[in-house]
Amino acid sequence: MTRSIIDQHSTESQSEEVETGLCPDCETDTIVHDPDRGEQVCAECGLVLTEDPIDYGPEWRAFNAQEHDELSRVGAPLTQSMHDRGLTTTIDWRNKDANGHSMSADKHGQLHRLRVWQERIRTKNAGERNLKYALSEIDRMVSALGVPKPVKETASVIYRQALEQDLIRGRSIEGVATSALYTACRKEDIPRSLEEVTAVSRVDQREIGRTYRYIADELDINLEPTNPRQFVPRFCSELDVDKDVETKAIDIIDRTTEQGLHSGKSPTGFAAAAIYAAGLLCDETIPQRAVADTAQTTVVTVRNRYREQLEAIDQQPAT
């Protein structure tokens, strides 16, 4: 009972302070109204003085995913991976009306023509046609590489920035799109080598590397050198080796990179050599050819790198 009286008194005194335009906590007149949430907040200390709770959820209830999709009245979220950010509408390929009934044969030709014109008017100028083709290329390569959706979004943003700053002029759309995807992979710490990106691209590795350096410089994108340890989990998974080998390979890379041994060397080749060296130290036989093929490097590279690594950590495999 006493606590209720105290709370009521505190609420009344706070209301009096609000009416006078002063914050009861810091005693400043910096009270602002947030119309979206129906609150009065002190801009100085952040104290919420009054609130009018608003339910931002739907007025309907759904008990499973199917009901949620059926009752939802909103479309897909905005995305940078589509040239129109997903704001345009599409005409369904199924010749059915809003009720799901099949339409007459006379309407089929009309719907086909509407689909053709719908597709044409989605791109109103050369810039949008350029963007549409480039983003479709990024989507194709993302699917082939198996990288997550955030990488596709980041690559799309990078390509849009390059297009806005007219960095595409004199370069192929495929080359810039592939370079944007490679840059996005590095920004999002997704281990994909230049060789892997080149394998799913329609341009050669030299053009990708040259365009990547140009775009990164013009857009002021500062990226740290790729750490070879990022490739170890994926390579070990593909080779189906024990967890001890993966742990040992990461340890070898950490110890050798501290000595600067990885400088100027391919990160995929360095990671592959560490896995092979770890297999020798853990008494697990891993063929050099299998390791090289997984990392898309040569057997000679694996052989040279692993010997350097074992010398650097002063360890030799058991005989």
C-alpha positions in Angstrom: 0.0 0.0 0.0 2.8 2.4 0.9 4.7 1.6 -2.3 1.6 2.3 -4.4 1.2 5.7 -2.8 4.9 6.4 -3.5 4.7 5.3 -7.1 1.5 7.4 -7.6 3.3 10.4 -6.0 6.3 9.9 -8.2 4.1 9.7 -11.3 2.2 12.8 -10.4 5.5 14.8 -9.8 6.9 13.5 -13.1 3.7 14.6 -14.9 4.0 18.1 -13.3 7.6 18.3 -14.5 6.5 17.3 -18.0 3.7 20.0 -18.0 6.3 22.6 -17.0 8.6 21.4 -19.9 11.4 20.2 -17.6 13.0 16.8 -17.3 12.6 15.4 -13.8 16.0 13.7 -14.0 18.4 16.3 -15.4 16.1 19.3 -15.0 16.6 20.5 -18.6 14.0 21.7 -21.1 15.2 19.4 -23.9 12.0 17.3 -24.0 11.1 16.1 -27.5 8.1 14.2 -28.8 8.5 11.0 -30.9 5.4 10.8 -33.1 6.3 7.3 -34.3 6.3 5.8 -30.9 4.0 8.2 -29.1 6.6 9.0 -26.5 8.1 12.1 -24.9 11.8 11.7 -24.4 14.5 13.9 -22.9 17.0 14.6 -25.6 19.7 15.2 -22.9 19.6 12.1 -20.8 17.2 9.8 -22.8 14.6 9.5 -20.0 11.2 8.4 -21.4 8.7 10.7 -19.7 5.4 9.6 -21.2 4.6 6.8 -23.5 1.6 5.7 -25.5 2.3 2.1 -26.6 1.7 1.4 -30.2 1.4 -2.2 -31.6 3.4 -2.3 -34.8 2.4 -5.9 -35.5 -0.3 -7.1 -37.8 -3.9 -7.2 -36.7 -4.2 -10.8 -37.7 -2.9 -13.9 -36.1 -0.9 -16.7 -37.7 -0.1 -20.0 -36.2 2.3 -21.4 -38.8 4.5 -20.2 -41.6 2.0 -21.0 -44.3 -0.7 -18.9 -42.6 1.8 -16.1 -42.1 2.6 -16.0 -45.8 -1.0 -16.2 -46.9 -2.2 -13.4 -44.6 0.7 -11.1 -45.2 -0.2 -8.1 -47.3 3.4 -6.8 -48.0 5.8 -7.7 -50.7 9.4 -8.8 -50.5 11.9 -6.5 -48.8 14.0 -4.0 -50.7 17.2 -5.4 -52.2 20.2 -4.0 -53.9 20.7 -7.1 -56.0 17.9 -6.1 -58.4 18.3 -3.1 -60.6 14.9 -1.7 -59.5 15.5 -2.8 -55.9 12.5 -5.1 -56.2 9.9 -2.3 -56.4 8.3 -3.3 -59.7 5.5 -5.8 -60.3 5.6 -8.9 -62.4 2.9 -10.7 -64.4 2.7 -14.3 -63.3 3.6 -16.9 -65.9 0.5 -19.0 -65.0 -2.5 -18.0 -67.1 -4.9 -17.7 -64.1 -6.9 -14.9 -62.7 -6.9 -13.5 -59.1 -9.1 -16.3 -57.9 -6.9 -19.0 -59.3 -9.2 -19.9 -62.2 -7.7 -20.7 -65.7 -8.2 -17.9 -68.2 -9.6 -18.4 -71.7 -7.4 -19.1 -74.7 -8.2 -15.7 -76.1 -6.5 -14.1 -73.1 -3.3 -16.1 -73.4 -2.0 -14.1 -76.3 -2.8 -10.8 -74.5 -1.1 -11.9 -71.3 2.0 -12.9 -73.3 2.2 -9.5 -74.9 1.7 -7.8 -71.5 4.6 -9.9 -70.1 6.8 -8.8 -73.0 6.0 -5.1 -72.5 6.3 -5.4 -68.7 9.8 -6.8 -69.1 10.7 -4.0 -71.6 9.5 -1.1 -69.4 11.4 -2.3 -66.4 14.6 -0.8 -67.9 14.1 2.7 -69.2 17.7 3.6 -70.2 21.1 2.2 -71.0 22.3 2.6 -67.4 19.5 0.4 -66.0 20.1 -2.2 -68.7 23.7 -2.2 -67.8 22.9 -2.6 -64.1 20.3 -5.3 -64.8 22.8 -7.4 -66.7 25.6 -6.9 -64.2 23.4 -7.8 -61.3 22.2 -11.0 -63.0 25.9 -11.9 -63.6 26.6 -11.4 -59.9 23.6 -13.5 -59.0 24.8 -16.3 -61.3 28.3 -16.3 -59.8 27.1 -16.1 -56.2 25.0 -19.2 -56.9 27.9 -21.0 -58.4 30.3 -20.1 -55.6 27.7 -20.9 -52.9 28.4 -17.7 -50.9 25.7 -16.2 -48.6 23.2 -13.5 -49.5 25.0 -10.6 -47.7 27.9 -11.0 -50.1 25.5 -10.6 -53.1 24.1 -7.4 -51.5 27.6 -6.0 -50.9 28.7 -6.8 -54.4 25.6 -5.1 -55.8 26.3 -2.0 -53.8 29.9 -1.9 -55.0 28.8 -2.2 -58.6 26.2 0.5 -58.2 28.9 2.8 -56.8 31.2 2.0 -59.7 28.4 2.8 -62.1 27.5 6.1 -60.5 31.1 7.2 -60.6 31.5 6.1 -64.2 34.2 3.5 -63.5 32.6 1.1 -66.0 33.7 3.1 -69.1 36.3 1.3 -71.1 35.8 -2.0 -69.1 33.6 -5.0 -69.6 30.5 -5.4 -67.5 31.5 -8.9 -66.6 34.9 -7.8 -65.5 33.6 -5.1 -63.2 30.8 -7.4 -61.8 33.3 -10.1 -61.0 35.7 -7.7 -59.4 32.8 -6.3 -57.3 32.0 -9.9 -56.2 35.6 -10.7 -55.3 35.8 -7.4 -53.3 32.6 -8.2 -51.5 33.9 -11.7 -50.6 37.0 -10.1 -49.0 34.9 -7.4 -47.2 32.6 -10.0 -45.7 35.5 -12.3 -44.8 34.2 -15.1 -47.0 37.2 -17.1 -48.1 37.1 -17.3 -51.9 40.3 -17.1 -53.8 40.8 -15.2 -57.1 41.2 -18.5 -58.9 37.8 -19.7 -57.6 36.1 -16.5 -58.6 37.7 -16.7 -62.0 36.5 -20.2 -62.5 32.8 -19.1 -62.5 33.5 -15.8 -64.4 33.4 -15.1 -68.1 36.6 -13.1 -68.0 40.2 -14.1 -67.4 42.1 -13.7 -64.1 44.4 -10.9 -65.2 41.4 -8.6 -66.1 39.7 -9.4 -62.8 42.8 -8.6 -60.8 43.5 -5.4 -62.7 39.8 -4.2 -62.4 39.7 -5.2 -58.8 42.7 -3.0 -57.9 41.3 -0.1 -59.9 37.8 -0.2 -58.3 39.2 -0.6 -54.8 41.5 2.4 -55.3 38.8 4.6 -56.9 36.1 3.7 -54.3 38.7 4.0 -51.4 38.1 0.4 -50.3 40.8 -0.6 -47.9 41.1 -4.3 -47.4 43.5 -6.3 -45.2 45.6 -9.0 -46.9 43.8 -12.4 -46.9 44.6 -14.5 -43.9 45.4 -18.1 -45.1 43.7 -19.5 -42.0 40.3 -18.5 -43.4 40.6 -21.3 -46.0 41.6 -24.0 -43.6 38.1 -25.1 -42.4 36.6 -25.3 -45.9 39.6 -27.2 -47.3 39.6 -29.6 -44.3 35.9 -30.2 -44.7 36.4 -31.1 -48.4 39.3 -33.3 -47.7 37.4 -35.0 -44.8 40.3 -34.9 -42.3 40.2 -35.1 -38.5 39.6 -32.0 -36.4 43.1 -32.4 -34.9 44.6 -31.8 -38.4 42.5 -28.6 -38.8 43.6 -27.3 -35.4 47.2 -28.1 -36.1 47.1 -26.5 -39.5 45.7 -23.3 -38.0 48.5 -23.4 -35.4 51.1 -23.7 -38.1 49.7 -20.8 -40.0 49.5 -18.6 -36.9 53.1 -19.4 -36.0 54.5 -18.9 -39.5 52.6 -15.7 -40.2 54.0 -14.2 -37.1 57.4 -14.7 -38.7 56.2 -13.1 -42.0 56.6 -16.3 -43.9 53.3 -15.9 -45.8 54.2 -12.5 -47.2 54.1 -12.5 -51.0 52.7 -16.1 -51.2 49.3 -17.3 -52.3 47.0 -17.7 -49.3 45.3 -20.8 -50.7 48.7 -22.5 -51.4 49.9 -21.5 -48.0 46.8 -23.0 -46.3 47.0 -26.1 -48.4 50.6 -26.6 -47.4 49.8 -26.1 -43.7 47.1 -28.8 -44.0 49.5 -31.2 -45.5 52.2 -30.5 -42.9 49.6 -30.9 -40.2 48.6 -34.3 -41.6 52.3 -35.4 -41.4 52.6 -34.2 -37.8 49.3 -35.9 -36.8 50.2 -39.1 -38.6 47.4 -38.8 -41.0 48.1 -39.5 -44.7 46.8 -36.8 -47.0 47.9 -37.0 -50.7 49.6 -33.9 -52.0 47.6 -34.1 -55.2 44.3 -34.1 -53.2 45.4 -31.1 -51.2 46.6 -29.2 -54.3 43.4 -29.9 -56.2 41.2 -28.8 -53.3 43.1 -25.5 -53.1 43.3 -25.1 -56.9 47.1 -24.9 -56.7 50.0 -27.1 -57.8 51.7 -30.0 -56.1 55.0 -28.1 -56.4 53.6 -25.2 -54.4 52.3 -27.5 -51.7 55.7 -29.3 -51.5 57.8 -26.1 -51.3 55.5 -24.3 -48.8 55.1 -27.2 -46.3 58.9 -27.6 -46.1 59.3 -24.0 -45.4 56.6 -24.1 -42.7 58.1 -27.1 -40.9 61.5 -25.4 -40.9 60.1 -22.2 -39.5 58.3 -24.0 -36.6 61.3 -26.3 -36.1 59.4 -29.5 -36.4 59.7 -32.6 -38.5 57.2 -35.4 -39.1 57.7 -38.7 -37.3 59.4 -41.3 -39.3 
